[in-house]
């Protein structure tokens, strides 16, 4: 969330957001992207003032962040306790908690309001649905990207297990929402009944059903199947029951960021965690029918959750849409490995590269592992051979003290689980959040001193603040100084790589001969200790080599 504030602030400063057609957010990134897309406030009010590293003294950093960053300083613990004690609807506790902290202060907290993409679409909706009123909707400002996707997942129908071969993407947008493809090309999914503990299965039988195949206008999402079964295959003016509640901005953001859902849906079953499952958000879903999957098909109640359980990068929905130029901000707490030289002449093996960077980067190149709460086994879209050159670029910038970045043209592989066509080329710019000595060197002495103090300073773990318990006595919140410093570093990264960004988004070639600033060259660390996975698998896909 905080890193995304800096990314958007830097992009606005360079006047690049007007060249962005599609913005995709996932998990904590949706906490920033959602308000950015819908709040009718200035960029300065939302994202905070533009920064210069040399001016970020401790008194300056402790000032109140912009409106979105301010919400990151509020802990959710008391609100969660209050919701439990008040016996609130458990399915809505997560959504309502972040609605209070994030959206209500921005005037976006009405969970009864629908989303629409623009004025023209809204007028058509109102004309065809006279029971709805204009004040029932929120619209993005006209200067925002024309398409916006908040990424979630369909975990499983209620009472059933979530597994690598059953979890499917859920995409939530102001215009259309749903699962826009048949996973595996056919959409037939078998869900096993969930465990109630180590030894017992639920009484609900296993279930086979068709998933995906298309999307529904968002104001109608969550309702039952159309009245006329022929309408289930799509069309204009399809009549269907109204949803019991809108897919509001609050619900979309809450679902996209509900990071606890997969672990509860999977691991806690073994400990009798069915009561905890009541916390998982739910929605009604039904497939879009077709010649290959004729209707009618029944609707079902689904557990839904954080898109980061499946694709924490947001890249795969972009490739579904065959977008030819992509900027991907990898805002992670896992640094680029310095254990090995990725720029050497030796071609490295998959076990050597598995922990080279965060899992949701390397999985796109065929490196994936079975992990509880993660479903990454269907994410390969690039050749494994293309990973090491990307890592070389990232590591070279990192070792030189610059913000890590890599720009490459990559062949896209067919991925039938995600409905991605292969055989075309994407120009992909990756900006990877990591330690940046050039940024730290520019900071005032008092700030540098606090960073060097490590765990005894104000910025312990910088820049890789953990999601939880960064600060004693707090579950999720950061201090104002932490919000401001981290967002400033990512903003600095955007400015430092303005040439790469303009090349991708504006088509303005950069000068490859222009010298790049360096802060020396950091040594490799062969004794670096990193988490590794003993069950890494090279996934094999259509067209992969």
C-alpha positions in Angstrom: 0.0 0.0 0.0 2.6 2.5 1.1 5.0 1.7 -1.8 2.1 2.2 -4.3 1.6 5.7 -2.9 5.2 6.5 -3.9 4.8 4.8 -7.3 1.7 6.8 -8.2 3.1 10.1 -6.8 6.2 9.6 -8.9 4.2 8.7 -12.0 2.0 11.8 -11.5 5.0 14.0 -11.1 6.4 12.8 -14.5 2.9 13.2 -16.0 2.9 9.6 -17.0 -0.5 8.4 -15.7 -2.2 10.0 -18.6 -0.4 7.4 -20.8 -1.7 4.5 -18.7 -4.8 2.7 -20.1 -5.1 0.0 -17.5 -4.3 -0.1 -13.8 -4.3 -3.4 -12.0 -4.0 -3.7 -8.2 -3.8 -6.6 -5.9 -3.9 -7.0 -2.1 -2.5 -4.0 -0.2 -2.0 -2.2 -3.6 -5.8 -2.0 -3.8 -5.8 0.0 -0.6 -4.0 2.7 -2.6 -5.3 2.2 -6.1 -9.0 2.1 -5.1 -9.0 5.5 -3.4 -6.7 6.9 -6.1 -9.2 5.8 -8.8 -12.4 7.1 -7.1 -11.6 10.0 -4.7 -12.4 13.4 -6.2 -9.4 15.0 -4.5 -6.1 16.4 -5.7 -3.2 14.1 -6.1 -1.4 16.1 -3.4 -4.2 15.6 -0.9 -4.5 11.9 -1.7 -0.8 10.9 -2.1 1.0 13.6 -0.3 3.5 16.2 -1.5 6.3 15.4 -3.8 9.6 14.8 -2.0 13.3 15.4 -2.2 15.5 12.9 -0.3 17.8 15.7 0.9 14.8 17.4 2.7 13.6 14.3 4.5 14.8 15.1 8.0 13.2 13.4 11.0 10.9 16.5 11.7 9.8 16.5 8.1 9.2 12.7 8.0 7.0 12.8 11.1 4.5 15.2 9.5 1.1 13.8 8.6 1.1 11.8 5.3 -1.4 12.3 2.5 -4.9 11.0 3.0 -4.2 7.5 1.8 -1.0 7.2 3.7 -2.6 8.5 6.9 -4.8 5.4 6.9 -1.7 3.2 7.1 -0.9 4.8 10.5 -4.1 3.4 12.1 -4.1 -0.1 13.6 -7.0 -2.4 12.9 -6.9 -4.4 16.2 -9.4 -2.3 18.1 -11.9 -2.2 15.2 -11.7 -6.0 14.8 -12.3 -6.5 18.5 -15.2 -4.1 18.5 -16.8 -6.0 15.5 -16.5 -9.3 17.3 -17.9 -8.0 20.5 -20.8 -6.4 18.6 -21.5 -9.7 16.9 -21.3 -8.0 13.5 -21.9 -10.2 10.3 -18.6 -12.1 10.3 -18.4 -12.2 6.5 -18.3 -8.4 6.4 -15.9 -7.7 9.3 -12.7 -7.4 7.2 -14.5 -5.3 4.5 -16.1 -3.0 7.1 -12.8 -2.5 9.1 -10.9 -1.2 6.2 -13.9 0.8 5.0 -13.8 2.7 8.3 -10.0 3.3 8.3 -9.5 4.0 4.6 -12.6 5.0 2.7 -14.9 6.8 5.1 -12.4 9.6 5.7 -12.3 10.1 1.9 -16.1 10.2 1.5 -16.1 6.8 -0.2 -17.4 4.7 2.7 -21.0 4.1 1.6 -21.2 0.4 1.1 -24.6 0.7 -0.5 -23.2 2.4 -3.6 -22.5 0.7 -6.9 -19.4 1.4 -9.1 -19.7 2.6 -12.7 -16.9 3.4 -15.1 -18.0 6.7 -16.6 -20.9 9.1 -17.1 -22.1 7.5 -20.4 -22.2 4.0 -18.9 -24.1 5.3 -15.9 -26.7 7.0 -18.0 -27.3 3.8 -19.9 -27.6 1.8 -16.7 -30.1 4.3 -15.2 -32.2 4.4 -18.4 -32.5 0.6 -18.3 -33.0 0.3 -14.6 -35.4 3.0 -13.5 -35.4 1.8 -9.8 -31.8 3.0 -9.6 -30.8 6.6 -9.0 -27.7 8.6 -9.9 -26.8 9.0 -6.2 -26.6 5.2 -5.9 -23.3 5.2 -7.9 -19.7 6.4 -7.6 -17.6 7.3 -10.7 -13.9 7.8 -11.1 -12.6 11.3 -12.0 -12.2 11.7 -15.8 -8.4 12.0 -15.6 -7.9 8.5 -14.3 -6.9 5.4 -16.4 -9.9 4.2 -18.3 -9.7 0.6 -17.1 -9.1 -0.6 -13.5 -9.0 -4.1 -12.2 -8.8 -5.1 -8.5 -7.7 -8.7 -8.3 -9.2 -11.3 -6.0 -9.7 -15.1 -6.1 -12.6 -17.5 -6.1 -11.4 -19.9 -3.4 -14.2 -22.5 -3.5 -18.0 -22.9 -3.0 -19.0 -22.9 0.7 -18.2 -26.2 2.4 -15.5 -27.1 -0.1 -11.7 -27.2 -0.2 -9.3 -24.7 -2.0 -6.5 -26.3 -3.9 -4.0 -25.4 -6.7 -6.3 -27.0 -9.3 -9.5 -25.3 -8.1 -8.7 -21.7 -7.2 -9.6 -19.2 -10.0 -9.1 -15.5 -10.6 -11.8 -13.1 -9.6 -11.5 -9.6 -11.3 -13.5 -6.6 -10.0 -13.8 -3.4 -12.0 -16.0 -0.4 -12.2 -17.6 -1.7 -15.4 -17.5 -5.6 -15.4 -16.6 -8.1 -12.8 -16.2 -11.9 -12.7 -13.9 -14.6 -14.0 -13.4 -13.9 -17.7 -12.2 -17.3 -18.9 -12.8 -21.0 -18.4 -9.8 -22.2 -16.4 -7.9 -24.9 -18.2 -9.9 -24.0 -21.4 -12.9 -26.0 -20.2 -13.9 -24.6 -16.9 -14.8 -27.9 -15.3 -13.7 -27.9 -11.6 -14.0 -30.6 -9.0 -14.2 -29.4 -5.4 -13.7 -31.8 -2.6 -15.6 -31.4 0.6 -13.6 -29.6 3.3 -12.2 -31.1 6.4 -13.7 -30.2 9.7 -10.5 -31.5 11.5 -7.6 -33.9 10.9 -9.9 -36.9 10.7 -13.4 -35.8 9.6 -14.8 -34.5 6.3 -17.8 -32.3 6.1 -21.2 -33.8 5.3 -21.4 -31.7 2.1 -20.6 -33.9 -0.9 -17.8 -33.2 -3.4 -19.0 -30.9 -6.2 -18.3 -30.7 -9.9 -19.2 -27.4 -11.6 -18.3 -25.0 -14.5 -16.5 -21.8 -13.5 -15.9 -18.6 -15.4 -16.4 -17.9 -19.0 -17.2 -14.2 -18.9 -18.2 -11.3 -16.8 -21.3 -9.3 -15.6 -21.7 -5.6 -15.4 -20.5 -4.8 -11.9 -23.8 -3.1 -10.7 -25.5 -6.5 -11.3 -22.7 -8.7 -10.0 -23.5 -11.0 -7.1 -27.1 -11.8 -8.1 -28.6 -15.1 -9.2 -28.7 -16.4 -12.8 -30.8 -14.6 -15.4 -34.5 -15.1 -15.5 -34.3 -16.4 -19.1 -31.7 -19.2 -19.4 -30.6 -18.0 -22.8 -29.4 -14.8 -21.2 -26.8 -16.8 -19.3 -24.7 -17.0 -22.4 -24.4 -13.2 -22.5 -25.9 -10.3 -24.4 -27.3 -6.8 -24.0 -30.3 -6.1 -21.7 -30.2 -9.4 -20.0 -32.7 -9.4 -17.1 -31.6 -10.9 -13.8 -32.3 -10.6 -10.1 -30.7 -7.7 -8.3 -27.8 -8.7 -6.0 -28.5 -8.8 -2.2 -25.8 -6.2 -1.8 -23.7 -4.1 -4.2 -20.2 -5.0 -5.2 -19.1 -1.7 -3.6 -15.7 -0.2 -3.8 -15.3 -1.1 -0.1 -16.1 -4.8 -0.8 -13.9 -5.0 -3.8 -10.9 -3.5 -1.9 -11.6 -5.7 1.1 -11.8 -8.9 -1.0 -8.7 -8.0 -2.9 -6.8 -7.6 0.3 -8.2 -10.3 2.5 -4.8 -12.0 3.0 -6.1 -14.4 5.7 -8.7 -16.1 3.6 -6.7 -18.9 1.9 -5.0 -20.0 5.1 -8.3 -20.1 6.9 -9.9 -22.0 4.0 -7.0 -24.5 3.9 -4.8 -25.0 7.0 -7.3 -24.1 9.8 -9.7 -26.8 8.6 -7.2 -29.3 10.1 -7.6 -27.6 13.5 -11.4 -27.4 13.6 -11.3 -23.9 12.1 -14.7 -23.9 10.5 -15.9 -21.1 12.8 -13.1 -19.0 11.5 -14.3 -19.6 8.0 -17.3 -17.4 8.7 -14.8 -14.4 8.4 -14.2 -15.1 4.7 -16.1 -12.8 2.4 -18.6 -14.5 0.1 -20.5 -13.8 -3.1 -22.9 -15.5 -5.5 -21.3 -16.7 -8.8 -22.5 -18.5 -11.8 -20.7 -19.2 -15.1 -21.3 -17.7 -18.5 -22.5 -20.5 -20.7 -21.4 -21.2 -24.3 -21.5 -23.8 -27.1 -18.8 -25.8 -25.3 -20.6 -25.3 -21.9 -24.3 -25.1 -22.6 -26.7 -23.9 -19.9 -28.4 -23.7 -17.7 -25.8 -23.7 -14.9 -26.7 -23.1 -11.3 -25.3 -20.3 -9.1 -23.4 -21.1 -6.0 -22.1 -19.2 -2.9 -18.3 -18.8 -3.1 -15.7 -18.0 -0.6 -13.6 -15.2 -2.1 -10.3 -13.6 -1.1 -7.0 -11.9 -1.7 -5.8 -12.0 -5.3 -2.3 -12.3 -4.0 -3.0 -15.9 -3.0 -2.8 -16.6 -6.7 -1.0 -13.8 -8.5 0.5 -11.1 -6.2 1.9 -9.2 -9.1 -1.3 -8.3 -11.0 0.5 -9.2 -14.3 -1.6 -12.1 -15.4 -4.9 -10.2 -15.9 -2.9 -7.7 -18.0 -1.5 -10.5 -20.2 -5.0 -11.9 -20.6 -5.9 -8.6 -22.3 -2.8 -8.8 -24.5 -1.5 -5.4 -23.4 1.8 -5.0 -25.3 3.6 -2.6 -22.9 3.5 -3.2 -19.1 5.1 -1.6 -16.0 5.1 -3.9 -13.0 6.0 -2.5 -9.6 7.2 -5.4 -7.4 6.6 -4.0 -3.9 7.9 -6.9 -1.8 9.6 -7.6 1.5 11.9 -10.1 -0.2 15.2 -8.6 -1.5 17.0 -9.6 -4.6 19.5 -12.3 -3.8 23.2 -11.4 -3.7 24.3 -15.0 -3.1 25.2 -15.7 -6.7 26.1 -13.6 -9.7 23.2 -13.8 -12.1 25.3 -12.0 -14.8 27.8 -14.8 -15.1 28.2 -16.9 -18.2 26.9 -20.1 -16.5 23.3 -20.9 -17.1 21.8 -21.4 -13.6 19.4 -24.1 -12.6 15.9 -23.8 -11.2 16.9 -24.7 -7.6 19.6 -21.9 -7.8 17.1 -19.3 -9.0 14.1 -20.4 -6.9 14.9 -17.9 -4.1 16.6 -15.3 -6.2 13.6 -12.9 -5.8 10.1 -12.9 -4.5 7.9 -15.9 -5.4 5.4 -13.9 -7.4 8.1 -12.8 -9.8 9.9 -16.1 -10.4 6.6 -18.1 -10.7 6.0 -16.3 -14.0 9.1 -18.1 -15.4 8.0 -21.6 -14.2 9.3 -21.7 -10.7 6.6 -22.5 -8.3 6.1 -24.4 -5.0 3.2 -26.0 -3.2 2.5 -23.8 -0.1 -0.4 -23.6 2.2 -2.4 -20.4 1.4 -0.8 -19.9 -2.0 -1.9 -21.2 -5.4 0.9 -20.4 -7.8 1.3 -23.7 -9.8 -0.5 -22.3 -12.9 1.3 -19.0 -13.3 4.0 -19.6 -15.9 3.8 -17.2 -18.9 7.5 -16.7 -19.8 10.3 -19.1 -20.7 12.5 -20.1 -17.8 15.5 -19.2 -19.9 14.4 -15.5 -19.8 14.5 -15.3 -16.0 18.3 -15.1 -15.4 18.8 -12.1 -17.8 16.0 -10.3 -15.9 17.6 -11.1 -12.6 21.0 -9.9 -13.9 19.5 -6.5 -14.7 17.8 -6.2 -11.4 20.9 -7.4 -9.4 23.2 -5.0 -11.4 21.1 -2.0 -10.4 20.8 -3.2 -6.8 24.6 -3.7 -6.4 25.3 -0.3 -7.9 23.0 1.3 -5.3 20.4 2.2 -7.8 16.7 1.3 -7.7 16.4 -2.2 -9.1 14.8 -2.3 -12.6 14.7 -4.5 -15.7 13.2 -3.8 -19.1 13.0 -6.8 -21.6 10.8 -7.9 -24.5 9.5 -11.4 -23.6 7.7 -14.0 -25.5 4.4 -14.8 -23.8 3.5 -18.5 -23.5 0.1 -20.0 -23.7 -1.5 -20.5 -20.3 -4.9 -22.2 -20.6 -5.6 -22.0 -16.8 -5.5 -18.2 -17.1 -6.9 -18.0 -20.6 -3.7 -16.3 -21.9 -2.9 -16.6 -25.5 0.7 -17.4 -26.4 2.9 -16.5 -29.3 3.2 -12.8 -28.9 5.7 -10.4 -27.3 5.2 -8.1 -24.3 7.6 -5.2 -23.4 7.9 -5.6 -19.6 9.5 -3.1 -17.3 9.9 -4.3 -13.7 10.7 -1.9 -10.9 11.6 -3.9 -7.8 11.6 -2.4 -4.4 14.9 -3.1 -2.6 17.6 -1.4 -0.7 18.7 1.7 -2.6 22.0 3.3 -1.4 21.7 6.3 -3.8 18.4 7.2 -2.0 19.8 6.7 1.5 23.0 8.7 0.7 20.9 11.7 -0.2 19.0 11.7 3.1 19.8 14.1 6.0 22.2 12.8 8.6 19.6 12.4 11.3 17.5 10.1 9.1 20.5 8.1 7.9 21.5 7.6 11.6 18.1 6.1 12.4 18.3 3.7 9.4 21.8 2.6 10.4 20.5 1.9 13.9 18.6 -1.1 12.5 16.2 -2.7 14.9 17.0 -0.1 17.5 16.0 2.8 15.3 12.8 4.3 14.0 13.1 2.5 10.6 13.8 -1.1 11.6 13.8 -3.5 8.6 13.8 -0.6 6.1 12.8 -0.8 3.3 11.4 -4.2 3.8 8.9 -3.4 6.6 6.9 -6.5 7.5 3.2 -6.5 7.0 2.5 -7.2 10.6 4.1 -6.1 13.9 6.5 -3.6 12.4 6.0 -1.6 15.5 5.7 -2.9 19.1 2.1 -3.1 20.3 0.6 -2.7 16.8 -0.7 -5.4 14.5 -0.6 -3.6 11.2 0.1 0.1 11.4 3.2 2.1 10.4 4.3 5.4 11.9 4.0 8.6 9.8 7.8 8.6 9.4 7.8 5.1 8.1 5.0 5.8 5.6 6.7 8.9 4.4 10.2 7.4 4.1 9.1 4.2 2.3 6.8 6.1 -0.2 9.6 8.6 -0.8 12.0 5.8 -1.8 9.6 4.3 -4.3 8.9 7.8 -5.7 12.7 8.3 -6.0 12.9 5.0 -7.9 10.3 6.2 -10.4 12.2 9.5 -11.0 15.5 7.6 -11.3 14.1 5.4 -14.0 12.1 8.1 -15.8 13.8 7.2 -19.1 12.7 3.6 -18.9 9.2 4.5 -18.0 8.9 7.1 -20.9 10.3 4.5 -23.3 7.5 2.0 -22.3 4.6 4.3 -21.8 5.3 7.1 -24.3 7.5 5.3 -26.9 10.4 7.8 -26.3 13.7 5.9 -26.8 16.2 6.5 -24.0 19.9 7.0 -24.7 21.6 3.7 -23.8 25.0 5.4 -23.8 24.0 7.8 -21.1 26.0 7.1 -17.9 24.1 5.9 -14.9 24.9 7.1 -11.4 26.5 4.5 -9.1 27.3 4.2 -5.4 30.2 1.7 -6.0 29.4 -1.9 -6.5 28.2 -4.0 -3.6 30.0 -7.4 -3.1 28.1 -10.6 -3.4 27.3 -12.6 -0.3 27.8 -16.3 -0.8 26.8 -17.0 2.8 23.5 -15.1 2.5 20.8 -17.0 4.3 17.4 -17.0 2.6 14.2 -19.0 2.9 14.2 -21.8 0.3 11.6 -24.3 -0.6 12.5 -27.9 -0.8 9.4 -28.7 -3.0 10.1 -26.4 -5.9 8.7 -27.6 -9.2 9.3 -26.6 -12.8 5.9 -26.3 -14.2 5.4 -27.5 -17.7 3.0 -25.5 -20.0 1.9 -25.5 -23.6 4.6 -24.0 -25.7 7.2 -23.8 -22.8 10.8 -24.7 -23.5 
